[in-house]
């Protein structure tokens, strides 16, 4: 019998991020507390740029974005907000997007699977993914439950379950 397997990945649905960004931009444009403060949010290449006239307003716009991302089912672990920096008369805050599992995170996840998972599980690092395989499908489901219960620094998805 062939091994069953699944892949552990960290991917972003760009369309959902774009939808959340557009919703946040609409809310910032319409909310009373953001009037006359030059608050805004937009794409800046592969990252998101937030601007406002005070540091607190920039962080408030970030909170609006986080709220919209959560409502769209995107983990907050997938974003990497910077600190607001004064640029001219506006504060700018860059928000990076994290995709893929870094090598050291992949090693940490495979160590968790080896140490705490059921016996007979194999975890292989394949670029920015992790392939987990076993003879028993029940063991794979136990590994998924184990990884969901851990508080890791990466937003994980489980794909290609077969």
C-alpha positions as CSV (number, residue, x, y, z in Angstrom):
1,X,0.0,0.0,0.0
2,X,1.3,3.5,-0.9
3,X,2.0,6.1,1.7
4,X,-0.6,8.7,2.4
5,X,0.7,12.3,2.6
6,X,-0.1,16.0,2.8
7,X,1.8,19.2,2.4
8,X,2.2,21.9,5.1
9,X,2.4,25.3,3.3
10,X,2.2,28.9,4.2
11,X,0.4,30.7,1.3
12,X,-1.6,33.9,1.0
13,X,-4.7,34.3,-1.1
14,X,-3.7,37.6,-2.8
15,X,-7.3,38.3,-3.9
16,X,-8.6,38.0,-0.3
17,X,-5.8,40.3,0.9
18,X,-6.7,42.8,-1.9
19,X,-10.4,42.6,-0.9
20,X,-9.5,43.2,2.8
21,X,-7.3,46.2,1.8
22,X,-10.1,47.7,-0.3
23,X,-12.6,47.3,2.5
24,X,-10.1,48.9,4.9
25,X,-9.5,51.8,2.5
26,X,-13.3,52.4,2.3
27,X,-13.7,52.3,6.0
28,X,-10.8,54.7,6.6
29,X,-12.3,57.1,3.9
30,X,-15.7,57.0,5.5
31,X,-15.0,56.9,9.3
32,X,-15.5,60.2,11.2
33,X,-12.3,59.8,13.3
34,X,-10.2,59.5,10.2
35,X,-11.5,62.8,8.6
36,X,-8.9,65.5,7.9
37,X,-5.9,63.4,9.2
38,X,-4.6,62.3,5.7
39,X,-5.1,58.7,6.7
40,X,-4.8,56.2,3.8
41,X,-3.9,52.6,3.0
42,X,-2.7,51.3,-0.4
43,X,-0.5,48.7,-2.1
44,X,3.2,49.5,-2.4
45,X,4.7,46.9,-4.7
46,X,4.4,43.6,-2.8
47,X,3.7,45.2,0.5
48,X,1.0,47.5,2.0
49,X,1.7,51.1,3.0
50,X,-0.3,52.9,5.6
51,X,0.0,56.7,6.1
52,X,-1.5,59.2,8.6
53,X,-0.6,62.4,10.2
54,X,0.1,60.9,13.7
55,X,1.6,57.6,14.9
56,X,-1.6,56.7,16.7
57,X,-3.7,57.2,13.6
58,X,-1.3,55.0,11.5
59,X,-1.7,52.3,14.1
60,X,-5.5,52.7,14.1
61,X,-5.5,52.2,10.3
62,X,-3.4,49.1,10.9
63,X,-6.0,47.8,13.4
64,X,-8.8,48.4,10.7
65,X,-6.7,46.3,8.2
66,X,-6.2,43.5,10.7
67,X,-9.9,43.4,11.4
68,X,-10.7,43.1,7.7
69,X,-8.0,40.4,7.2
70,X,-9.4,38.3,10.1
71,X,-13.0,38.6,8.6
72,X,-11.6,37.3,5.3
73,X,-10.0,34.3,6.9
74,X,-6.4,35.4,6.7
75,X,-4.2,34.8,9.7
76,X,-2.5,37.8,11.3
77,X,0.7,35.7,11.3
78,X,0.9,36.2,7.6
79,X,1.6,40.0,8.0
80,X,4.7,41.7,9.2
81,X,3.9,45.3,10.3
82,X,6.8,47.7,10.8
83,X,7.0,50.7,13.0
84,X,5.4,54.1,11.9
85,X,8.2,56.4,10.6
86,X,7.9,60.1,10.0
87,X,8.3,61.0,6.4
88,X,7.9,64.6,5.7
89,X,4.7,65.6,7.6
90,X,3.1,62.1,7.4
91,X,3.8,58.9,9.3
92,X,4.3,55.9,7.1
93,X,4.0,52.3,8.2
94,X,5.0,49.4,5.9
95,X,3.2,46.1,6.2
96,X,5.1,43.1,4.7
97,X,3.3,39.9,3.7
98,X,4.9,36.6,4.7
99,X,4.6,33.6,2.4
100,X,6.4,30.3,2.4
101,X,7.9,28.4,5.4
102,X,11.5,29.5,6.2
103,X,14.1,26.8,6.5
104,X,14.5,27.2,10.3
105,X,10.7,27.2,10.8
106,X,10.4,24.0,8.6
107,X,13.1,22.4,10.8
108,X,11.2,23.4,13.9
109,X,8.0,22.0,12.6
110,X,9.6,18.7,11.5
111,X,11.2,18.4,14.9
112,X,7.8,18.8,16.6
113,X,6.4,16.1,14.3
114,X,9.2,13.7,15.1
115,X,9.2,14.3,18.8
116,X,5.5,14.6,19.6
117,X,3.8,13.0,16.6
118,X,2.9,9.3,16.1
119,X,5.6,6.9,15.2
120,X,6.2,6.1,11.5
121,X,5.6,9.7,10.3
122,X,8.1,11.1,7.8
123,X,8.5,14.8,7.3
124,X,10.6,16.1,4.4
125,X,11.5,19.7,3.7
126,X,10.8,20.6,0.0
127,X,11.8,24.2,-0.6
128,X,9.3,26.4,1.3
129,X,6.9,23.5,2.0
130,X,6.9,20.5,4.2
131,X,5.7,17.1,3.0
132,X,4.4,14.8,5.8
133,X,3.8,11.1,4.9
134,X,2.7,8.0,6.7
135,X,1.2,4.6,6.1
136,X,-1.9,5.4,8.2
137,X,-4.2,8.3,7.3
138,X,-5.3,8.5,11.0
139,X,-1.7,9.4,12.0
140,X,-1.7,12.2,9.4
141,X,-4.9,13.6,11.0
142,X,-3.2,13.4,14.4
143,X,-0.2,15.4,13.0
144,X,-2.6,18.1,11.6
145,X,-4.3,18.4,15.0
146,X,-0.9,18.6,16.7
147,X,0.4,21.4,14.5
148,X,-2.9,23.3,14.9
149,X,-2.6,23.1,18.6
150,X,1.0,24.6,18.6
151,X,1.5,28.3,18.6
152,X,3.9,28.8,15.7
153,X,5.1,32.0,14.1
154,X,3.9,30.9,10.7
155,X,0.3,30.8,9.3
156,X,0.0,27.1,8.2
157,X,-2.3,25.5,5.7
158,X,-2.6,21.8,5.0
159,X,-3.0,20.9,1.3
160,X,-2.8,17.9,-1.1
161,X,-4.1,15.4,1.5
162,X,-4.1,12.0,-0.2
